[in-house]
Amino acid sequence: MKRELICVPITGLVLPSIISQAREIAAAPVDMAEWRVDYFAGEEKQIYSTVVAIKEIIGDKKLIVTLRTSDEGGEDNGDKFDYFHVIEELITQDSADYVDIEIEKFLDGHEELIEKYNQKNIKIIGSYHDFERMPEEGFIIRKLRQIKEAGCDVGKVACFANDSNEAETMLKATSLFKYDYPEYPVATMAMGREGYITRLYGGLYGSSVTFATIGKASAPGQRSVEEVVETFDKLFVNPGHIIIIGFMGTGKTTVSRALEKQYGIGCVDTDEMITEKTGKQISEIFDEYGEETFRTVETNILDDLGTIDKSVVSCGGGTVLKDLNVKKLKNFGKIVLLTAKPETVYKRVHKDNKRPLLAGNMNVGYIEQLMDKRRYAYERAADIVVATDDRDVEDIAKEIWEKVNS
């Protein structure tokens, strides 16, 4: 996936503060600025000269001009402007790179304004916002399709997430839409504290732009430019890792060490990374905080794989159960799934008391049940599948090396 562009809002009330923010953006490691006209305390006739001034300051960085109405979360101050007149004048002026339009308003008798820009260099972002709820995946996909079919150059959907599951709804909808329309650029995000994953990792699902902040945010949940840049610098690299996944007892650690020894490649274990980061054993984290907390720590630690030279990465048994983890891992290298029969797994782990998921259930039947539950997630994530039953570890390592490098 491509690294998302980073856009920073300009939210000054008066021209001096707008110019000051534009200068900050010009000096920052970002790609775009968005002037939120609904914050502007000046007169409507001053909007157009201000666009020219901002564009001159930010230079090669792209400029979005947005007049967000209070209907879609904008400042009440913006309602004093004639919305359609401002949009038409911005298109006619052709000084900005993009103008944002609220698609709901333009599908009710104002479609001609979208057509009018076709003779201009300026591009149209068709947007939809809901500051109260997260709609279902199907609604988000239909809205993006509606924006595309209306003739807009970019589709933008931003809705409020009350929990992490709702944030994941936005990510999944984005991925599904991009599957059908891979070349159409979209900017999607879940607003609110729980939506942070969409602002940092939306690019892994196909979003083209994320909105970050220098100073005041223009929407709930925006992250600082520093945090976004730091995350992207880790995330959007491909060290060419060999990523080993599979159920416990399939031989991930043993095979990883064999690859390290036979081919002189580094070796890291994500569970060991978590232990080093937290100062606690995996079983202790499960006991004290529960599996959900452990999975959050696990997801966050994966970003650090982008800072490591090409290595064998041995992942915990449940790592790829989370779609975001799979997206990250695929960005870092090829995923190799190790498999084994339930009887083999039992034979390998039955004396190990540090397996929290098998506590009180150390038997072949229960192991088989867990393996069946995870089978789809493992197979969906894998680029390569290698069986480990009754095999010499050196032969397994050789097969993996040859398949990864073929």
Disulfide bonds with the S-S distance in Angstrom:
none
